Amino acid sequence: MNNWFTRLTEFFPEKEMKSQKHFEILLQEKEGMYQLEESQDHVLVYYEQSDYIFIDYILVNGECRGKGIGSIVLNQLKSKGKAIILEVEPINPLDPGSEKRIRFYENNNFLKMNTIQYERIHTVTNEKNMMDVFCWAPVHKTEQWVYDRMKSIYNDVHAFKIRELYGCNPQPVSDVLWLKELMYGKS
């Protein structure tokens, strides 16, 4: 268990990570839904439901990036015929990798859900974490459909047993996710 967890903590910022205990509880109590796949080249942690898959973490080892491994992993998930939802850090000029990550998902036909606003405060670090939501689907899914799944994902994965694990209440989903209005043709 430690190897994949160490690999994730070495790559992902603390404000995006769950504790090792949080992972262990999700993998145990949501067995068959919350899943881990690990190889020498990658780590994939995802939550699968009947109509979608949520990628919680995907990591391709540095020396393996650019060799198609990430696309192979995504294509294996796509072959299940379900929508795939994930969160990605917005482009940050201080992090050159942020643009590459977004380009990777766009090149794999994921669409950014422009109306979904997602901001949460990390339970341990108290840092604000803003993420963009992306989705790939074999048939069109509306942003409202993705938003409704994201609310369930937040409660079922991110906020799962927060009080027990961290000693505090999770943020209400209404404080974390909302649909923003897009302004077309207005100044």
TIDREN-764928 format. One record per residue (C-alpha): chain; y, z, x; residue number from 0; residue in three letters. Coordinates in steps of 0.001 Angstrom, whole numbers, plus 500000, padded with zeros to 6 digits. Layout:
N
{"A" {Y Z X} NUM "ALA"}
...
END
This chain:
187
{"A" {500000 500000 500000} 0 "MET"}
{"A" {502440 500790 502778} 1 "ASN"}
{"A" {502496 497374 504463} 2 "ASN"}
{"A" {503907 495413 501511} 3 "TRP"}
{"A" {506292 498242 500627} 4 "PHE"}
{"A" {507577 498381 504207} 5 "THR"}
{"A" {508028 494608 504227} 6 "ARG"}
{"A" {510099 494792 501018} 7 "LEU"}
{"A" {512266 497679 502260} 8 "THR"}
{"A" {512964 495831 505506} 9 "GLU"}
{"A" {514296 492824 503588} 10 "PHE"}
{"A" {515836 494048 500320} 11 "PHE"}
{"A" {518928 496277 500308} 12 "PRO"}
{"A" {518328 499854 499194} 13 "GLU"}
{"A" {520412 499301 496045} 14 "LYS"}
{"A" {517774 496786 494865} 15 "GLU"}
{"A" {514669 498815 495717} 16 "MET"}
{"A" {512440 501115 493727} 17 "LYS"}
{"A" {510882 504122 495424} 18 "SER"}
{"A" {507298 503819 496593} 19 "GLN"}
{"A" {506292 506331 493889} 20 "LYS"}
{"A" {508008 504166 491242} 21 "HIS"}
{"A" {505959 501155 492385} 22 "PHE"}
{"A" {502755 503207 492384} 23 "GLU"}
{"A" {503329 504451 488827} 24 "ILE"}
{"A" {504163 500953 487545} 25 "LEU"}
{"A" {501089 499457 489236} 26 "LEU"}
{"A" {498869 502207 487853} 27 "GLN"}
{"A" {500249 502755 484350} 28 "GLU"}
{"A" {501054 499105 483666} 29 "LYS"}
{"A" {497915 497789 485349} 30 "GLU"}
{"A" {497310 494157 484482} 31 "GLY"}
{"A" {500968 493693 483550} 32 "MET"}
{"A" {502797 494917 486662} 33 "TYR"}
{"A" {501078 493150 489533} 34 "GLN"}
{"A" {501196 492842 493298} 35 "LEU"}
{"A" {500155 489846 495358} 36 "GLU"}
{"A" {500298 490033 499130} 37 "GLU"}
{"A" {499375 487718 501976} 38 "SER"}
{"A" {500411 487429 505619} 39 "GLN"}
{"A" {503129 485007 504485} 40 "ASP"}
{"A" {504528 486621 501341} 41 "HIS"}
{"A" {504804 489542 498938} 42 "VAL"}
{"A" {505125 489005 495195} 43 "LEU"}
{"A" {505602 491766 492622} 44 "VAL"}
{"A" {505804 490665 488999} 45 "TYR"}
{"A" {505541 491863 485405} 46 "TYR"}
{"A" {503582 489631 483035} 47 "GLU"}
{"A" {503778 489579 479267} 48 "GLN"}
{"A" {502273 487164 476732} 49 "SER"}
{"A" {505302 484837 476722} 50 "ASP"}
{"A" {506990 485384 480097} 51 "TYR"}
{"A" {506673 486541 483686} 52 "ILE"}
{"A" {509383 488603 485358} 53 "PHE"}
{"A" {509503 488335 489138} 54 "ILE"}
{"A" {510595 491762 490323} 55 "ASP"}
{"A" {510349 490947 494050} 56 "TYR"}
{"A" {509433 487831 495978} 57 "ILE"}
{"A" {509530 487780 499754} 58 "LEU"}
{"A" {508452 485047 502135} 59 "VAL"}
{"A" {508233 486280 505725} 60 "ASN"}
{"A" {511106 485039 507883} 61 "GLY"}
{"A" {509049 482836 510196} 62 "GLU"}
{"A" {507400 481199 507149} 63 "CYS"}
{"A" {510588 480321 505253} 64 "ARG"}
{"A" {511344 476640 504830} 65 "GLY"}
{"A" {507645 475702 504907} 66 "LYS"}
{"A" {507094 475480 501140} 67 "GLY"}
{"A" {505319 478822 500706} 68 "ILE"}
{"A" {507857 480157 498196} 69 "GLY"}
{"A" {507543 476984 496107} 70 "SER"}
{"A" {503733 477251 496199} 71 "ILE"}
{"A" {503944 480854 494932} 72 "VAL"}
{"A" {506357 479832 492147} 73 "LEU"}
{"A" {504168 476860 491187} 74 "ASN"}
{"A" {501137 479152 490875} 75 "GLN"}
{"A" {503118 481278 488404} 76 "LEU"}
{"A" {504434 478174 486605} 77 "LYS"}
{"A" {500845 476978 486119} 78 "SER"}
{"A" {500367 479882 483673} 79 "LYS"}
{"A" {502647 477977 481275} 80 "GLY"}
{"A" {505008 480904 480611} 81 "LYS"}
{"A" {508737 481261 481134} 82 "ALA"}
{"A" {509650 482925 484440} 83 "ILE"}
{"A" {512677 485217 484638} 84 "ILE"}
{"A" {514181 486704 487771} 85 "LEU"}
{"A" {517310 488360 489127} 86 "GLU"}
{"A" {519199 487010 492147} 87 "VAL"}
{"A" {522195 488380 494016} 88 "GLU"}
{"A" {525260 486215 493366} 89 "PRO"}
{"A" {526541 484145 496279} 90 "ILE"}
{"A" {528233 486467 498746} 91 "ASN"}
{"A" {530272 484986 501616} 92 "PRO"}
{"A" {529253 487975 503772} 93 "LEU"}
{"A" {525555 487141 503263} 94 "ASP"}
{"A" {524778 483552 504286} 95 "PRO"}
{"A" {521245 483936 502908} 96 "GLY"}
{"A" {522549 484472 499365} 97 "SER"}
{"A" {523457 480804 498915} 98 "GLU"}
{"A" {520087 479704 500348} 99 "LYS"}
{"A" {518224 481936 497880} 100 "ARG"}
{"A" {520093 480522 494909} 101 "ILE"}
{"A" {519600 476960 496165} 102 "ARG"}
{"A" {515856 477696 496532} 103 "PHE"}
{"A" {515560 478703 492864} 104 "TYR"}
{"A" {517701 475785 491692} 105 "GLU"}
{"A" {515522 473397 493734} 106 "ASN"}
{"A" {512543 474882 491891} 107 "ASN"}
{"A" {514195 474072 488517} 108 "ASN"}
{"A" {515395 477566 487645} 109 "PHE"}
{"A" {518583 477682 485590} 110 "LEU"}
{"A" {521243 480352 485841} 111 "LYS"}
{"A" {521835 482167 482560} 112 "MET"}
{"A" {525636 482024 482591} 113 "ASN"}
{"A" {526187 484189 479524} 114 "THR"}
{"A" {524059 487124 480700} 115 "ILE"}
{"A" {525987 489829 482532} 116 "GLN"}
{"A" {523783 492256 484453} 117 "TYR"}
{"A" {525182 495269 486323} 118 "GLU"}
{"A" {523465 498536 486969} 119 "ARG"}
{"A" {524048 501623 489046} 120 "ILE"}
{"A" {521196 502362 491459} 121 "HIS"}
{"A" {519526 505641 490574} 122 "THR"}
{"A" {519460 506952 494155} 123 "VAL"}
{"A" {522356 505279 495992} 124 "THR"}
{"A" {524765 505182 493006} 125 "ASN"}
{"A" {525806 501705 494187} 126 "GLU"}
{"A" {526771 499121 491616} 127 "LYS"}
{"A" {524358 496215 491695} 128 "ASN"}
{"A" {525388 492962 490034} 129 "MET"}
{"A" {522741 490285 489648} 130 "MET"}
{"A" {522554 486803 488205} 131 "ASP"}
{"A" {519666 486057 485867} 132 "VAL"}
{"A" {517706 482827 486313} 133 "PHE"}
{"A" {514940 481339 484188} 134 "CYS"}
{"A" {512408 478548 484417} 135 "TRP"}
{"A" {510472 477569 481314} 136 "ALA"}
{"A" {507976 474839 480444} 137 "PRO"}
{"A" {509912 474356 477186} 138 "VAL"}
{"A" {513583 475141 476603} 139 "HIS"}
{"A" {514485 478803 476113} 140 "LYS"}
{"A" {517908 479892 474923} 141 "THR"}
{"A" {520006 482379 476859} 142 "GLU"}
{"A" {519673 484718 473868} 143 "GLN"}
{"A" {515873 484540 474247} 144 "TRP"}
{"A" {516157 485379 477973} 145 "VAL"}
{"A" {518661 488154 477240} 146 "TYR"}
{"A" {516266 489756 474733} 147 "ASP"}
{"A" {513444 489665 477328} 148 "ARG"}
{"A" {515773 491100 480006} 149 "MET"}
{"A" {516478 494105 477776} 150 "LYS"}
{"A" {512735 494740 477524} 151 "SER"}
{"A" {512295 494183 481270} 152 "ILE"}
{"A" {515013 496713 482034} 153 "TYR"}
{"A" {513398 499358 479831} 154 "ASN"}
{"A" {509754 498562 480703} 155 "ASP"}
{"A" {510189 498101 484473} 156 "VAL"}
{"A" {513514 499208 485951} 157 "HIS"}
{"A" {514060 502278 483751} 158 "ALA"}
{"A" {510357 503174 483435} 159 "PHE"}
{"A" {509904 506933 483991} 160 "LYS"}
{"A" {513315 507241 485711} 161 "ILE"}
{"A" {513773 510842 484541} 162 "ARG"}
{"A" {510347 511863 485850} 163 "GLU"}
{"A" {510768 510036 489174} 164 "LEU"}
{"A" {514422 510621 490023} 165 "TYR"}
{"A" {515462 513566 487843} 166 "GLY"}
{"A" {518148 511732 485897} 167 "CYS"}
{"A" {518414 509631 482776} 168 "ASN"}
{"A" {518463 505844 483148} 169 "PRO"}
{"A" {521570 503970 482146} 170 "GLN"}
{"A" {521330 502757 478552} 171 "PRO"}
{"A" {520402 499085 478406} 172 "VAL"}
{"A" {523699 498432 476580} 173 "SER"}
{"A" {525578 499590 479714} 174 "ASP"}
{"A" {523521 497326 481978} 175 "VAL"}
{"A" {523111 494037 480095} 176 "LEU"}
{"A" {525364 492132 477766} 177 "TRP"}
{"A" {526154 488615 476703} 178 "LEU"}
{"A" {529557 487370 477746} 179 "LYS"}
{"A" {531475 484736 475877} 180 "GLU"}
{"A" {532020 481485 477704} 181 "LEU"}
{"A" {535446 479979 477258} 182 "MET"}
{"A" {535410 476219 476834} 183 "TYR"}
{"A" {538659 474272 476840} 184 "GLY"}
{"A" {540831 477393 476659} 185 "LYS"}
{"A" {543497 478296 479181} 186 "SER"}
END
